[in-house]
Amino acid sequence: MCRWLAYTGTPVLLDTVLYKPVHSLIDQSLHSRMGVETTNGDGFGIGWYAPDNDTPAVVRDTGPAWSNCNLREIADHVRSPLFFAHIRASTGAPVQQTNCHPFRHGRWMWMHNGEITDFHQRRRDLALAVDPALFLDIKGSTDSEMMFYLALTFGLEQDPPGAVARMAGVVERTGHDHGVEFPLHMTVAVTDGQQTWVFRYSSQGASGSLYYSTQVEALRALHLDVEFLQEVSDETRLIVSEPLGDLPGVWNEVPESSYGVVRPGGDTLLPFAPQPV
């Protein structure tokens, strides 16, 4: 499995979120507390949006995040209002750059923790469900990237929650056709650079961990001495696979079988269920 974070809000150096917290994503790459594996060293990736550019930059590598000098260099110099970061622990797909998250298509980014159960046996069926116009854009061999292109096929650009629900419906149907009892486990983040959607769902009702940060306005009242909270806007938000520290009142668990939308003007948390196609 993997660990990831999504940040949106006041532009900050990536270092502020990636390295500085007590239990940062870099620390989690060696010492995950809630993941299936303690170590997540099968590659990493970061993706971010810059002013006046709708297409995100994406940097990925196959080595561990904790020792990568290029990641350290980027984090010290790149400032962004919205970025994704992901550390990978492979569930079977090869350790190669094209299998590292986040995945990008146009202005969209996608990252995932979890798995399509017995993906190697179901890969052909799922690939045939991808729009032929999109299929050649698939570069790697992971279930995560396949999920992204299925969601794009089912209307991600027009209706992200509906598209992800239809993707999950197809994954579950093909799984049941192959005799798989619990076909899908996922926490997903996807963004178009303006809004971010996050999903927590598994066929078994036992998804990987996922948390969102409390509204900054409330946190300022609790922690007057935390400089970061005084510098960022009220709409700043973090969604993480596991908390970045133990500061009281900061982290809230995303409920099982739900999805959230983070956007200017107010966030939303709603139930999620797969939809048949």
MIDOSE-1310 file (N, C-alpha, C; in nm, 2 decimals, decimal comma, always signed):
residues 277
mcrw	+0,08/-0,12/+0,00/+0,00/+0,00/+0,00/+0,09/+0,12/+0,00; +0,03/+0,24/+0,01/+0,10/+0,37/-0,01/+0,06/+0,47/+0,10; +0,12/+0,58/+0,10/+0,08/+0,70/+0,18/+0,08/+0,82/+0,09; -0,01/+0,91/+0,11/-0,02/+1,03/+0,03/-0,08/+1,15/+0,11
layt	-0,06/+1,27/+0,05/-0,12/+1,39/+0,10/-0,16/+1,48/-0,01; -0,26/+1,56/+0,01/-0,31/+1,66/-0,08/-0,31/+1,79/+0,00; -0,26/+1,90/-0,05/-0,26/+2,03/+0,01/-0,33/+2,13/-0,08; -0,41/+2,22/-0,03/-0,48/+2,32/-0,10/-0,50/+2,44/-0,01
gtpv	-0,47/+2,56/-0,06/-0,48/+2,68/+0,02/-0,38/+2,79/-0,01; -0,33/+2,86/+0,09/-0,23/+2,96/+0,07/-0,10/+2,90/+0,01; -0,04/+2,96/-0,09/+0,08/+2,91/-0,15/+0,19/+2,89/-0,04; +0,25/+2,77/-0,04/+0,36/+2,75/+0,06/+0,47/+2,67/-0,01
lldt	+0,59/+2,68/+0,04/+0,69/+2,59/-0,01/+0,66/+2,45/+0,02; +0,69/+2,36/-0,07/+0,65/+2,22/-0,05/+0,72/+2,16/+0,08; +0,84/+2,22/+0,11/+0,91/+2,18/+0,23/+0,83/+2,19/+0,35; +0,74/+2,30/+0,36/+0,66/+2,32/+0,48/+0,58/+2,21/+0,52
vlyk	+0,53/+2,13/+0,42/+0,44/+2,02/+0,44/+0,51/+1,89/+0,43; +0,60/+1,88/+0,33/+0,67/+1,75/+0,31/+0,77/+1,71/+0,41; +0,84/+1,80/+0,47/+0,95/+1,77/+0,55/+0,94/+1,82/+0,70; +0,88/+1,94/+0,72/+0,88/+2,00/+0,85/+0,79/+1,94/+0,96
pvhs	+0,67/+1,88/+0,93/+0,59/+1,82/+1,03/+0,67/+1,71/+1,10; +0,63/+1,68/+1,23/+0,69/+1,58/+1,31/+0,68/+1,44/+1,24; +0,56/+1,41/+1,19/+0,54/+1,28/+1,12/+0,51/+1,31/+0,98; +0,60/+1,38/+0,91/+0,59/+1,42/+0,77/+0,58/+1,30/+0,68
lidq	+0,54/+1,33/+0,56/+0,53/+1,22/+0,46/+0,67/+1,16/+0,44; +0,78/+1,23/+0,45/+0,91/+1,18/+0,44/+0,94/+1,08/+0,56; +0,90/+1,12/+0,68/+0,91/+1,03/+0,79/+0,83/+0,90/+0,77; +0,70/+0,92/+0,71/+0,62/+0,81/+0,69/+0,68/+0,71/+0,59
slhs	+0,76/+0,76/+0,50/+0,82/+0,67/+0,40/+0,91/+0,57/+0,47; +0,96/+0,60/+0,59/+1,04/+0,50/+0,67/+0,96/+0,44/+0,79; +0,87/+0,52/+0,84/+0,80/+0,48/+0,97/+0,65/+0,51/+0,97; +0,59/+0,45/+0,87/+0,44/+0,46/+0,87/+0,38/+0,39/+0,99
rmgv	+0,28/+0,46/+1,05/+0,21/+0,40/+1,16/+0,08/+0,33/+1,13; +0,02/+0,37/+1,02/-0,11/+0,32/+0,99/-0,12/+0,24/+0,86; -0,01/+0,23/+0,78/-0,02/+0,16/+0,65/+0,00/+0,01/+0,68; -0,02/-0,06/+0,57/+0,00/-0,21/+0,57/+0,15/-0,24/+0,59
ettn	+0,24/-0,16/+0,53/+0,38/-0,17/+0,54/+0,43/-0,05/+0,62; +0,53/-0,07/+0,70/+0,60/+0,04/+0,77/+0,68/+0,12/+0,68; +0,74/+0,06/+0,58/+0,83/+0,13/+0,49/+0,76/+0,14/+0,35; +0,77/+0,27/+0,30/+0,71/+0,29/+0,17/+0,83/+0,35/+0,08
gdgf	+0,90/+0,26/+0,02/+1,03/+0,30/-0,05/+1,03/+0,26/-0,19; +0,91/+0,23/-0,25/+0,91/+0,18/-0,39/+0,89/+0,30/-0,49; +0,93/+0,42/-0,46/+0,92/+0,53/-0,55/+0,83/+0,64/-0,48; +0,83/+0,76/-0,54/+0,76/+0,87/-0,49/+0,72/+0,96/-0,61
gigw	+0,63/+1,05/-0,58/+0,60/+1,15/-0,68/+0,54/+1,28/-0,61; +0,56/+1,39/-0,68/+0,49/+1,51/-0,64/+0,44/+1,58/-0,76; +0,32/+1,65/-0,75/+0,27/+1,72/-0,86/+0,21/+1,85/-0,80; +0,23/+1,96/-0,88/+0,19/+2,09/-0,83/+0,15/+2,18/-0,94
yapd	+0,07/+2,28/-0,90/+0,02/+2,38/-1,00/+0,10/+2,52/-0,98; +0,13/+2,58/-1,08/+0,20/+2,71/-1,08/+0,11/+2,82/-1,13; +0,13/+2,94/-1,10/+0,04/+3,05/-1,15/+0,04/+3,06/-1,30; -0,07/+3,08/-1,36/-0,09/+3,10/-1,50/-0,06/+2,98/-1,58
ndtp	-0,07/+2,86/-1,52/-0,05/+2,73/-1,59/-0,15/+2,63/-1,54; -0,24/+2,59/-1,62/-0,35/+2,50/-1,58/-0,30/+2,35/-1,57; -0,19/+2,32/-1,64/-0,13/+2,19/-1,64/-0,03/+2,17/-1,52; -0,05/+2,07/-1,44/+0,04/+2,05/-1,33/+0,18/+2,00/-1,37
avvr	+0,28/+2,04/-1,30/+0,41/+1,98/-1,31/+0,41/+1,85/-1,23; +0,47/+1,74/-1,28/+0,48/+1,62/-1,20/+0,63/+1,57/-1,21; +0,68/+1,53/-1,09/+0,81/+1,48/-1,08/+0,80/+1,35/-1,00; +0,85/+1,24/-1,06/+0,84/+1,10/-1,01/+0,98/+1,03/-1,01
dtgp	+1,00/+0,94/-0,92/+1,13/+0,87/-0,92/+1,10/+0,73/-0,85; +1,19/+0,64/-0,88/+1,17/+0,50/-0,83/+1,23/+0,48/-0,70; +1,32/+0,57/-0,66/+1,39/+0,55/-0,53/+1,31/+0,59/-0,41; +1,36/+0,57/-0,29/+1,29/+0,61/-0,17/+1,29/+0,76/-0,15
awsn	+1,18/+0,82/-0,10/+1,17/+0,96/-0,08/+1,27/+1,01/+0,02; +1,30/+0,93/+0,12/+1,38/+0,98/+0,24/+1,52/+1,02/+0,20; +1,58/+0,97/+0,09/+1,72/+0,99/+0,06/+1,73/+1,07/-0,08; +1,62/+1,12/-0,14/+1,63/+1,17/-0,27/+1,67/+1,32/-0,26
cnlr	+1,79/+1,35/-0,31/+1,84/+1,49/-0,31/+1,76/+1,58/-0,40; +1,71/+1,53/-0,51/+1,63/+1,62/-0,60/+1,50/+1,66/-0,54; +1,44/+1,57/-0,47/+1,31/+1,60/-0,40/+1,34/+1,71/-0,29; +1,45/+1,69/-0,22/+1,48/+1,79/-0,12/+1,51/+1,93/-0,18
eiad	+1,57/+1,93/-0,30/+1,60/+2,06/-0,37/+1,47/+2,12/-0,42; +1,38/+2,04/-0,48/+1,25/+2,09/-0,53/+1,17/+2,15/-0,41; +1,16/+2,07/-0,30/+1,08/+2,11/-0,19/+1,13/+2,25/-0,13; +1,25/+2,28/-0,14/+1,31/+2,40/-0,08/+1,28/+2,52/-0,17
hvrs	+1,24/+2,50/-0,30/+1,23/+2,61/-0,39/+1,10/+2,63/-0,46; +1,01/+2,53/-0,46/+0,88/+2,53/-0,52/+0,77/+2,57/-0,42; +0,70/+2,67/-0,47/+0,58/+2,72/-0,38/+0,46/+2,71/-0,46; +0,35/+2,65/-0,40/+0,23/+2,62/-0,48/+0,11/+2,63/-0,38
plff	-0,01/+2,67/-0,44/-0,13/+2,67/-0,36/-0,20/+2,53/-0,36; -0,16/+2,44/-0,45/-0,22/+2,31/-0,45/-0,12/+2,21/-0,50; -0,09/+2,11/-0,42/+0,00/+2,00/-0,46/-0,04/+1,87/-0,40; +0,00/+1,76/-0,47/-0,01/+1,62/-0,43/+0,13/+1,57/-0,40
ahir	+0,14/+1,48/-0,31/+0,26/+1,41/-0,28/+0,23/+1,26/-0,25; +0,31/+1,17/-0,29/+0,28/+1,03/-0,28/+0,40/+0,95/-0,26; +0,40/+0,85/-0,17/+0,51/+0,76/-0,15/+0,45/+0,62/-0,17; +0,53/+0,54/-0,24/+0,47/+0,41/-0,29/+0,53/+0,29/-0,22
astg	+0,44/+0,20/-0,19/+0,47/+0,06/-0,15/+0,40/-0,03/-0,25; +0,47/-0,09/-0,34/+0,41/-0,17/-0,45/+0,32/-0,28/-0,40; +0,21/-0,31/-0,46/+0,13/-0,43/-0,44/+0,15/-0,53/-0,54; +0,25/-0,52/-0,62/+0,28/-0,62/-0,72/+0,33/-0,57/-0,85
apvq	+0,29/-0,45/-0,89/+0,33/-0,39/-1,02/+0,48/-0,35/-1,01; +0,56/-0,35/-1,12/+0,70/-0,33/-1,11/+0,73/-0,19/-1,05; +0,85/-0,18/-1,00/+0,90/-0,05/-0,95/+0,96/+0,02/-1,07; +0,89/+0,11/-1,13/+0,93/+0,19/-1,24/+0,87/+0,33/-1,24
qtnc	+0,93/+0,42/-1,31/+0,88/+0,56/-1,30/+0,74/+0,58/-1,34; +0,70/+0,51/-1,45/+0,56/+0,52/-1,50/+0,46/+0,46/-1,40; +0,50/+0,39/-1,30/+0,41/+0,34/-1,20/+0,40/+0,42/-1,07; +0,48/+0,53/-1,07/+0,47/+0,62/-0,95/+0,36/+0,72/-0,97
hpfr	+0,30/+0,75/-0,86/+0,19/+0,85/-0,86/+0,26/+0,99/-0,83; +0,18/+1,10/-0,85/+0,05/+1,11/-0,91/+0,05/+1,09/-1,06; -0,06/+1,05/-1,11/-0,08/+1,04/-1,26/-0,14/+1,17/-1,31; -0,11/+1,20/-1,43/-0,16/+1,33/-1,49/-0,22/+1,30/-1,63
hgrw	-0,33/+1,37/-1,65/-0,39/+1,38/-1,78/-0,45/+1,52/-1,80; -0,39/+1,59/-1,89/-0,43/+1,73/-1,91/-0,41/+1,81/-1,78; -0,51/+1,88/-1,74/-0,50/+1,95/-1,61/-0,53/+1,87/-1,49; -0,56/+1,74/-1,50/-0,61/+1,65/-1,39/-0,49/+1,58/-1,33
mwmh	-0,49/+1,56/-1,20/-0,40/+1,47/-1,13/-0,48/+1,37/-1,05; -0,42/+1,25/-1,03/-0,49/+1,14/-0,96/-0,38/+1,07/-0,87; -0,41/+1,03/-0,75/-0,33/+0,94/-0,68/-0,42/+0,85/-0,59; -0,36/+0,73/-0,55/-0,44/+0,63/-0,49/-0,36/+0,55/-0,39
ngei	-0,43/+0,50/-0,29/-0,37/+0,40/-0,20/-0,48/+0,29/-0,19; -0,43/+0,17/-0,20/-0,52/+0,05/-0,20/-0,49/-0,04/-0,31; -0,59/-0,12/-0,35/-0,56/-0,21/-0,46/-0,69/-0,26/-0,53; -0,68/-0,30/-0,65/-0,78/-0,38/-0,72/-0,74/-0,53/-0,69
tdfh	-0,82/-0,60/-0,62/-0,78/-0,74/-0,58/-0,76/-0,82/-0,71; -0,65/-0,90/-0,71/-0,62/-0,99/-0,82/-0,62/-0,91/-0,96; -0,56/-0,79/-0,95/-0,57/-0,71/-1,07/-0,51/-0,77/-1,19; -0,40/-0,85/-1,17/-0,34/-0,92/-1,29/-0,43/-1,01/-1,36
qrrr	-0,53/-1,07/-1,29/-0,63/-1,16/-1,36/-0,74/-1,08/-1,43; -0,76/-0,95/-1,39/-0,87/-0,88/-1,44/-0,83/-0,76/-1,53; -0,70/-0,74/-1,55/-0,65/-0,63/-1,61/-0,70/-0,61/-1,76; -0,71/-0,73/-1,83/-0,76/-0,72/-1,97/-0,91/-0,67/-1,97
dlal	-0,99/-0,73/-1,88/-1,13/-0,69/-1,88/-1,15/-0,54/-1,85; -1,07/-0,49/-1,76/-1,08/-0,35/-1,72/-1,02/-0,26/-1,83; -0,91/-0,30/-1,90/-0,86/-0,22/-2,01/-0,95/-0,21/-2,12; -1,03/-0,31/-2,15/-1,13/-0,30/-2,26/-1,24/-0,21/-2,23
avdp	-1,26/-0,17/-2,10/-1,36/-0,07/-2,06/-1,31/+0,07/-2,08; -1,18/+0,09/-2,10/-1,13/+0,23/-2,12/-1,16/+0,28/-2,26; -1,20/+0,40/-2,27/-1,22/+0,47/-2,40/-1,10/+0,45/-2,49; -1,11/+0,39/-2,61/-1,00/+0,38/-2,70/-0,92/+0,50/-2,72
alfl	-0,98/+0,62/-2,72/-0,91/+0,75/-2,74/-0,82/+0,78/-2,63; -0,84/+0,72/-2,51/-0,76/+0,74/-2,39/-0,66/+0,63/-2,37; -0,68/+0,52/-2,42/-0,60/+0,40/-2,39/-0,45/+0,41/-2,41; -0,41/+0,47/-2,52/-0,27/+0,49/-2,55/-0,20/+0,58/-2,46
dikg	-0,27/+0,66/-2,38/-0,21/+0,75/-2,28/-0,17/+0,68/-2,15; -0,21/+0,55/-2,13/-0,17/+0,48/-2,02/-0,03/+0,43/-2,03; +0,06/+0,48/-1,94/+0,20/+0,45/-1,96/+0,25/+0,34/-1,87; +0,19/+0,31/-1,76/+0,24/+0,21/-1,67/+0,15/+0,09/-1,66
stds	+0,17/+0,01/-1,55/+0,10/-0,12/-1,54/+0,03/-0,13/-1,41; +0,00/-0,02/-1,34/-0,07/-0,03/-1,21/-0,22/-0,03/-1,22; -0,28/-0,09/-1,11/-0,42/-0,08/-1,10/-0,47/+0,07/-1,08; -0,38/+0,15/-1,01/-0,42/+0,29/-0,98/-0,43/+0,37/-1,11
emmf	-0,34/+0,35/-1,20/-0,35/+0,43/-1,33/-0,47/+0,38/-1,41; -0,50/+0,25/-1,41/-0,62/+0,20/-1,47/-0,74/+0,26/-1,42; -0,75/+0,27/-1,28/-0,87/+0,34/-1,22/-0,88/+0,48/-1,27; -0,77/+0,55/-1,28/-0,78/+0,69/-1,33/-0,84/+0,70/-1,47
ylal	-0,79/+0,61/-1,56/-0,84/+0,62/-1,70/-0,98/+0,56/-1,71; -1,02/+0,47/-1,63/-1,16/+0,43/-1,62/-1,25/+0,55/-1,58; -1,20/+0,62/-1,48/-1,28/+0,74/-1,43/-1,29/+0,85/-1,54; -1,18/+0,87/-1,61/-1,18/+0,96/-1,73/-1,28/+0,92/-1,83
tfgl	-1,28/+0,79/-1,86/-1,37/+0,73/-1,95/-1,52/+0,75/-1,92; -1,55/+0,75/-1,79/-1,68/+0,76/-1,74/-1,72/+0,90/-1,70; -1,64/+1,00/-1,74/-1,69/+1,14/-1,73/-1,63/+1,22/-1,62; -1,50/+1,19/-1,58/-1,44/+1,26/-1,47/-1,43/+1,41/-1,49
eqdp	-1,41/+1,45/-1,61/-1,40/+1,60/-1,63/-1,53/+1,67/-1,62; -1,64/+1,60/-1,63/-1,77/+1,67/-1,61/-1,83/+1,64/-1,48; -1,81/+1,52/-1,42/-1,88/+1,48/-1,30/-1,78/+1,39/-1,22; -1,69/+1,45/-1,14/-1,59/+1,36/-1,07/-1,65/+1,26/-0,98
pgav	-1,75/+1,29/-0,89/-1,80/+1,19/-0,80/-1,87/+1,08/-0,88; -1,95/+1,12/-0,98/-2,02/+1,02/-1,06/-1,93/+0,93/-1,13; -1,82/+0,99/-1,19/-1,72/+0,91/-1,27/-1,65/+0,81/-1,18; -1,61/+0,85/-1,06/-1,54/+0,76/-0,97/-1,63/+0,65/-0,92
arma	-1,76/+0,68/-0,90/-1,86/+0,58/-0,86/-1,88/+0,48/-0,97; -1,88/+0,53/-1,10/-1,90/+0,43/-1,21/-1,77/+0,35/-1,23; -1,66/+0,41/-1,21/-1,53/+0,33/-1,21/-1,54/+0,22/-1,11; -1,58/+0,26/-0,98/-1,58/+0,16/-0,88/-1,68/+0,05/-0,91
gvve	-1,79/+0,09/-0,97/-1,89/-0,01/-1,01/-1,84/-0,11/-1,11; -1,77/-0,07/-1,21/-1,71/-0,16/-1,31/-1,61/-0,25/-1,24; -1,52/-0,19/-1,15/-1,42/-0,27/-1,09/-1,49/-0,38/-1,00; -1,59/-0,35/-0,93/-1,66/-0,45/-0,85/-1,73/-0,55/-0,93
rtgh	-1,79/-0,51/-1,04/-1,86/-0,61/-1,13/-1,77/-0,71/-1,19; -1,65/-0,66/-1,24/-1,56/-0,75/-1,30/-1,50/-0,84/-1,19; -1,48/-0,79/-1,07/-1,43/-0,87/-0,97/-1,52/-0,98/-0,93; -1,65/-0,95/-0,92/-1,75/-1,05/-0,89/-1,76/-1,16/-1,00
dhgv	-1,74/-1,11/-1,12/-1,74/-1,20/-1,24/-1,63/-1,30/-1,23; -1,52/-1,26/-1,16/-1,40/-1,35/-1,15/-1,40/-1,42/-1,01; -1,51/-1,41/-0,94/-1,52/-1,48/-0,81/-1,45/-1,41/-0,70; -1,42/-1,28/-0,71/-1,35/-1,21/-0,61/-1,45/-1,15/-0,51
efpl	-1,44/-1,18/-0,38/-1,54/-1,14/-0,29/-1,53/-0,99/-0,26; -1,41/-0,94/-0,24/-1,39/-0,79/-0,21/-1,30/-0,73/-0,32; -1,35/-0,68/-0,43/-1,27/-0,65/-0,54/-1,19/-0,52/-0,53; -1,24/-0,42/-0,44/-1,18/-0,29/-0,45/-1,15/-0,23/-0,31
hmtv	-1,03/-0,18/-0,30/-0,99/-0,10/-0,17/-0,93/+0,03/-0,22; -0,98/+0,14/-0,17/-0,92/+0,27/-0,22/-0,94/+0,38/-0,13; -0,83/+0,46/-0,12/-0,85/+0,61/-0,09/-0,79/+0,68/-0,21; -0,86/+0,77/-0,26/-0,82/+0,84/-0,39/-0,83/+0,99/-0,37
avtd	-0,74/+1,06/-0,43/-0,74/+1,21/-0,44/-0,73/+1,24/-0,59; -0,82/+1,33/-0,64/-0,82/+1,38/-0,78/-0,85/+1,53/-0,78; -0,78/+1,60/-0,87/-0,80/+1,75/-0,87/-0,78/+1,79/-1,02; -0,85/+1,91/-1,04/-0,84/+1,98/-1,17/-0,76/+2,11/-1,15
gqqt	-0,70/+2,13/-1,04/-0,62/+2,25/-1,01/-0,71/+2,36/-0,94; -0,84/+2,34/-0,94/-0,93/+2,43/-0,87/-1,00/+2,37/-0,75; -1,05/+2,25/-0,77/-1,11/+2,18/-0,67/-1,04/+2,04/-0,65; -1,06/+1,98/-0,53/-1,00/+1,85/-0,50/-1,10/+1,76/-0,45
wvfr	-1,11/+1,64/-0,50/-1,21/+1,54/-0,45/-1,13/+1,43/-0,39; -1,18/+1,38/-0,27/-1,11/+1,27/-0,21/-1,22/+1,16/-0,18; -1,18/+1,03/-0,19/-1,27/+0,92/-0,17/-1,21/+0,82/-0,08; -1,30/+0,76/+0,00/-1,26/+0,65/+0,09/-1,36/+0,54/+0,08
yssq	-1,32/+0,43/+0,02/-1,42/+0,32/+0,00/-1,35/+0,19/-0,01; -1,41/+0,08/+0,03/-1,36/-0,06/+0,00/-1,48/-0,15/+0,00; -1,48/-0,25/-0,08/-1,59/-0,35/-0,09/-1,61/-0,42/+0,04; -1,50/-0,43/+0,12/-1,51/-0,50/+0,25/-1,56/-0,41/+0,36
gasg	-1,56/-0,28/+0,34/-1,60/-0,18/+0,44/-1,48/-0,16/+0,54; -1,36/-0,18/+0,49/-1,24/-0,16/+0,58/-1,13/-0,09/+0,50; -1,16/+0,03/+0,46/-1,06/+0,11/+0,38/-0,94/+0,15/+0,45; -0,84/+0,18/+0,38/-0,72/+0,24/+0,44/-0,75/+0,37/+0,50
slyy	-0,66/+0,41/+0,59/-0,69/+0,54/+0,67/-0,68/+0,66/+0,59; -0,76/+0,76/+0,63/-0,77/+0,89/+0,55/-0,82/+1,00/+0,65; -0,75/+1,11/+0,65/-0,79/+1,22/+0,75/-0,79/+1,35/+0,68; -0,87/+1,44/+0,73/-0,87/+1,58/+0,68/-0,85/+1,68/+0,80
stqv	-0,79/+1,79/+0,77/-0,76/+1,89/+0,87/-0,88/+1,97/+0,91; -0,89/+2,01/+1,04/-0,99/+2,10/+1,09/-0,98/+2,23/+1,02; -1,09/+2,31/+1,01/-1,08/+2,44/+0,96/-0,98/+2,53/+1,03; -0,90/+2,60/+0,96/-0,79/+2,68/+1,01/-0,84/+2,78/+1,12
ealr	-0,95/+2,84/+1,10/-1,01/+2,94/+1,19/-1,02/+2,88/+1,33; -1,07/+2,76/+1,34/-1,09/+2,69/+1,46/-0,96/+2,65/+1,52; -0,86/+2,61/+1,44/-0,73/+2,57/+1,49/-0,65/+2,69/+1,55; -0,67/+2,80/+1,49/-0,60/+2,92/+1,54/-0,64/+2,95/+1,69
alhl	-0,76/+2,93/+1,72/-0,81/+2,95/+1,85/-0,75/+2,85/+1,95; -0,73/+2,73/+1,90/-0,67/+2,62/+1,99/-0,52/+2,63/+2,00; -0,45/+2,68/+1,90/-0,31/+2,68/+1,90/-0,25/+2,82/+1,86; -0,26/+2,91/+1,95/-0,21/+3,05/+1,92/-0,06/+3,06/+1,89
dvef	+0,01/+2,96/+1,93/+0,16/+2,96/+1,92/+0,21/+2,89/+1,79; +0,12/+2,84/+1,71/+0,16/+2,77/+1,59/+0,17/+2,87/+1,47; +0,29/+2,90/+1,43/+0,31/+3,00/+1,33/+0,24/+2,97/+1,20; +0,25/+2,85/+1,15/+0,19/+2,81/+1,03/+0,04/+2,85/+1,02
lqev	-0,03/+2,83/+1,13/-0,17/+2,86/+1,13/-0,20/+3,01/+1,12; -0,11/+3,09/+1,16/-0,12/+3,24/+1,15/-0,10/+3,29/+1,01; -0,03/+3,21/+0,93/+0,02/+3,26/+0,80/-0,07/+3,21/+0,69; -0,15/+3,11/+0,71/-0,23/+3,06/+0,60/-0,38/+3,10/+0,61
sdet	-0,45/+3,09/+0,49/-0,58/+3,14/+0,49/-0,68/+3,04/+0,56; -0,80/+3,09/+0,58/-0,90/+3,01/+0,64/-0,94/+2,89/+0,56; -0,92/+2,90/+0,42/-0,96/+2,79/+0,33/-0,85/+2,69/+0,31; -0,73/+2,70/+0,38/-0,63/+2,60/+0,37/-0,67/+2,47/+0,43
rliv	-0,63/+2,36/+0,36/-0,68/+2,23/+0,40/-0,58/+2,12/+0,36; -0,56/+2,02/+0,44/-0,48/+1,91/+0,42/-0,56/+1,78/+0,42; -0,54/+1,69/+0,33/-0,60/+1,56/+0,34/-0,48/+1,46/+0,33; -0,48/+1,37/+0,43/-0,36/+1,28/+0,44/-0,40/+1,14/+0,47
sepl	-0,31/+1,05/+0,43/-0,33/+0,90/+0,47/-0,32/+0,88/+0,61; -0,23/+0,95/+0,68/-0,22/+0,94/+0,82/-0,17/+1,08/+0,88; -0,21/+1,12/+1,00/-0,18/+1,25/+1,05/-0,03/+1,28/+1,05; +0,00/+1,41/+1,03/+0,14/+1,45/+1,02/+0,20/+1,49/+1,16
gdlp	+0,12/+1,47/+1,26/+0,16/+1,50/+1,39/+0,05/+1,48/+1,49; +0,08/+1,50/+1,62/-0,02/+1,47/+1,73/-0,08/+1,59/+1,79; -0,08/+1,71/+1,72/-0,14/+1,83/+1,77/-0,29/+1,81/+1,79; -0,34/+1,83/+1,91/-0,48/+1,81/+1,94/-0,58/+1,89/+1,85
gvwn	-0,68/+1,82/+1,81/-0,79/+1,89/+1,74/-0,77/+1,91/+1,59; -0,65/+1,87/+1,54/-0,62/+1,90/+1,40/-0,68/+1,80/+1,30; -0,68/+1,67/+1,34/-0,71/+1,57/+1,23/-0,85/+1,50/+1,26; -0,92/+1,48/+1,15/-1,05/+1,42/+1,16/-1,06/+1,31/+1,05
evpe	-1,11/+1,19/+1,09/-1,11/+1,08/+1,00/-1,22/+1,09/+0,90; -1,19/+1,07/+0,77/-1,29/+1,07/+0,67/-1,37/+0,94/+0,69; -1,50/+0,95/+0,70/-1,58/+0,83/+0,72/-1,57/+0,73/+0,61; -1,59/+0,60/+0,65/-1,59/+0,49/+0,55/-1,70/+0,52/+0,45
ssyg	-1,68/+0,48/+0,32/-1,78/+0,50/+0,22/-1,83/+0,64/+0,21; -1,73/+0,73/+0,19/-1,77/+0,87/+0,17/-1,67/+0,94/+0,08; -1,71/+1,06/+0,04/-1,62/+1,14/-0,04/-1,63/+1,29/+0,00; -1,52/+1,36/-0,02/-1,52/+1,51/+0,01/-1,48/+1,59/-0,10
vvrp	-1,53/+1,71/-0,11/-1,49/+1,81/-0,21/-1,43/+1,93/-0,13; -1,30/+1,97/-0,17/-1,24/+2,08/-0,11/-1,23/+2,19/-0,22; -1,29/+2,30/-0,19/-1,30/+2,41/-0,30/-1,32/+2,54/-0,23; -1,29/+2,65/-0,30/-1,31/+2,78/-0,24/-1,46/+2,81/-0,21
ggdt	-1,48/+2,86/-0,09/-1,62/+2,89/-0,05/-1,68/+2,79/+0,03; -1,62/+2,67/+0,05/-1,67/+2,58/+0,14/-1,65/+2,43/+0,10; -1,63/+2,34/+0,19/-1,60/+2,20/+0,16/-1,73/+2,12/+0,19; -1,73/+2,00/+0,13/-1,85/+1,92/+0,14/-1,81/+1,77/+0,17
llpf	-1,88/+1,70/+0,25/-1,85/+1,56/+0,28/-1,98/+1,49/+0,26; -1,98/+1,38/+0,17/-2,11/+1,32/+0,13/-2,08/+1,16/+0,13; -2,19/+1,09/+0,13/-2,18/+0,94/+0,12/-2,13/+0,90/-0,02; -2,06/+0,79/-0,03/-2,01/+0,74/-0,16/-2,05/+0,59/-0,17
apqp	-2,10/+0,55/-0,29/-2,12/+0,41/-0,33/-2,10/+0,39/-0,47; -2,05/+0,27/-0,51/-2,03/+0,24/-0,65/-2,16/+0,25/-0,73; -2,15/+0,28/-0,86/-2,27/+0,29/-0,94/-2,25/+0,19/-1,06; -2,36/+0,12/-1,10/-2,35/+0,03/-1,21/-2,34/+0,11/-1,34
v	-2,27/+0,06/-1,44/-2,26/+0,12/-1,57/-2,34/+0,04/-1,67
